[in-house]
Amino acid sequence: MIYGKLPVVLLSTIASEKIGSTNSQIAQYILSHIDEFKNIGIKEMAEECHVAVSSISRFCKEIGLNDFNELKYLISSNEFVYEELECEEHSLINDYAMVVNRSVSMVEKTLDIEMIEELCKDIHDYQSVSIFGLLKAGSVAFNLQSDLMILGKQVYTNISYTQQMEYILNSDSEDLIIIFSYTGSYFDYKELRNLKKNLYNPKIWFIGCFEDLPEYVDHSICFESYQDQLSHPFQLQFVANVIAQVYSKRYK
């Protein structure tokens, strides 16, 4: 898991909520007071955010947490980790370009074009198609949505993890769901012990560099990777671009 649960749920909330909304205010407050948050109780936080205590509890539930105590635990575990390139500043551009180029080359050498073709056939054949991802993978999902729209195929996506999960849990056998999940940890950010029981057989594709798949995933497109923060968005975007190119050649 490259990113912890905390940045996923907080940043997706901020990005998907209307500015000034209660949830947006709460998420912004948390991010601005990470260091002192361990000493803040739910009543004090409600006062600081100018909301009711019930709004804090509701916020925790809506972003996929059990309660305020789980929120405090996540913050105390300090999940914010930024991966810095180990090089001198004067060579940073060249060294970073080298890392990116190598990572893209890894995808080029290990990507299975036949699986891409099979996925494109599903995208074409299914009437209801959605594409999801979190944080940087979410940007890749939006980019592929844009390319497919230009190619005449309308698909759905959403930046909010909570809304993504709600969509998945309400999908059925008529739905095709494509998930960009670099390490395969997409479902790990939410308590989903009953996920398989609640799923109504949507067809799910995973795209990433993982080894093990959840049992409710039907197909995967996997590639080799350094498993790092630095280059994974470029690998995922490379795959998304190949999907759009194949779709264009076959179904435009």
Buried (B, 14 or more C-beta within 10 A) or exposed (E): EBBBBBBBBBBBBBEBBEEEEBBBBBBBBBBEBBEEBEEBEBEEBBEBBEBEBEBBBBBBEBBBBEEBEBBBBBBEEEBEEEEEBEBEEEEEEEBBEEBBEEBBEBBEEEBEEEBBBBBBBBBBEBEBBBBBBBBBBBBBBBBBBEBBEEBEBEBBBBBBBBBBBEBBBEBEEEBBBBBBBBBBBBBBBBEBEEBEEEBEEBBBBBBBBBEEBBEBBBBBBBBBBBEBBBBBBBBBBBBBBBBBBBBBEEBE
